[in-house]
Amino acid sequence: MERNQQFMEIKTIEDCLKFRLLRRISPDKHKSVKSLEMAQINLKDANVELKYSLYKSAIMSSYMAMFHAARAILYRDGIQEKNHYAVYIYLKEKYLNKIPLPILNLLNIHRIERHEAVYGLDFIPQKEDALLAVRDAKSFISEAEKVFWKET
């Protein structure tokens, strides 16, 4: 089976571990808290970028804010990510009962949108796209922080 075809089969945490998209590490409280701080910094950046009509940058910063909030949970759990999609798989499998699915899905939706903004040739982010990304990042971070602090 080709490597790309194998990646299409990745649907569980165990798959992610098998393909080394996630790795088990010692839980790291310091990295967890630093990731939450980075989430807030990226969210502030996104708001500034939005103010100056830097819509692509606002989308990228909004996604990175969400990613760091998610990563804080992984570090706390003793998981190191090596792939952004694997972060979504991990949270969806492990925290679906604590973070509503529509909120979890925001991480994946904006992961794809960020990819299109950075690498795509057809997607030119507009103000509405950036506003939505910032709003969704706030919602995602809020839910991630609730889970993080409740279980820490």
N, C-alpha and C positions, 0 to 999 in steps of 0.2 A: 504494500500500500504506500503510495506517495505521501510525503510529509504534509503537503497541503490538504490532501484528502483526509489524513489522520486528524488534522486540526478541525475539520468540519464536524468530526465526531465528538468533539469536546463539549460535554454538557453538564458534567458534575465536578465537584471538588476533587474527587479521586482521579478523574481524567486530567484535571489541571496539575495535580501532583505528579501523575505518571509522565506527563510531557514537560514537567519542570516549569510550568507557567506560574505555579505557586510552589513555595518551599516552606517546610516547617522550620521555625527558628525558635529561640527562647523568647517568650513574651517580653516586650520592651516598652515599659511605661514612658520612658523619656522620649523615644521616637513617636509614640502615640500622641503625647501632648504636643510635641513639635509639629506633627502633621495637622493637628487641629488648629494650631497657630497659623500654619501655612494656609489652611483653608480660609481663615478669616482675612489674611493678607491678600490672597487671590481674589476674594469677594470684594474687598475694598478697591483693588486694582480694577476689577470689572466695572464697578460703579464709576470710577474716574474715566475709564476708557469710553464708557457709554456717554458720559457728559461731553466728551470731546469728539463724539461721532466716530469713534474707532471701533466699529461694530465687530469686525473679525477678531480684534484683540479682546473685546469684551466677551465674546463667545469662548475664546480659548481660556481666558482667565476664569470664567464661570465654570467651565468644565474642570479646570485644574483645582478649583476650590472644592468641587464635589469629590474629585478623585482623592484629594488629601483628607477630606472628612472620612471617606470610606477606608482609606489606608490606615487611619488612626485605629479603626476597629480591628483591622487585620494585624497590625503590630501588637495591639493589646492581646489578641488571640494567639500570637506566636506564629504568624504567617507573613512571609515576604512575597510580594507580588513581582512577577517578571513579565506580566502582560495585563493590559488594562481590561480586556474582556474578562479575564479570569477573576478580577476583582468583583465584577458584576455577578459572575457565576457564584462566587463564594458567598456574597451577601444574600443573593436570592435563595440559595440553598440553606444557609445557616440562620438567616434573620427574617425570613418571610413572615414569621409569626410576631415579629417585633417592629418591623418597618413595613408600612403598607406597600403592596405591589406597585401601585401607580407611582409611588415615590421612588422605589427601587428602580423602576423602569426609566426614570428620568436620567439616571447615571448612564445607562446604555444609549438612550436616545441622544444625549448630548455628547457622548463619546463618538458616536457616528457623525454627528453634526460638526464637531471639532475637526475630525478627520477630513471631512469634506471642505471645511473652511481652509484648512492648511494645505491639503494635497489636491483637492478637486479643481477642475477647470471650469465648472459650470455654476457653482454655488457662490453667489456674491451676497454676503450677509447684509441684511437691511436692519433698520432700527428696530422693527418689530421682533426680528429674530434675536437680537441682542437683549432687548427688554425681557423676552421670554426666558432666555438663558439665565439672566441674572435672577429673575423671580424664582425659577426652578432651582437654582443653586441655593438660594436662601431656604427654600422648603426642604431640600435634601439635607443640607447641613444641619438644620434644626432637628430633623428626625435622627440623623446620625449622632448628633451630640446627646440627645436624650438616651439613646441606647448606650453610648459610650460611658456617660457619667452614671447611669443607673447600674451598670454592671461592673464598674471599676471600683 
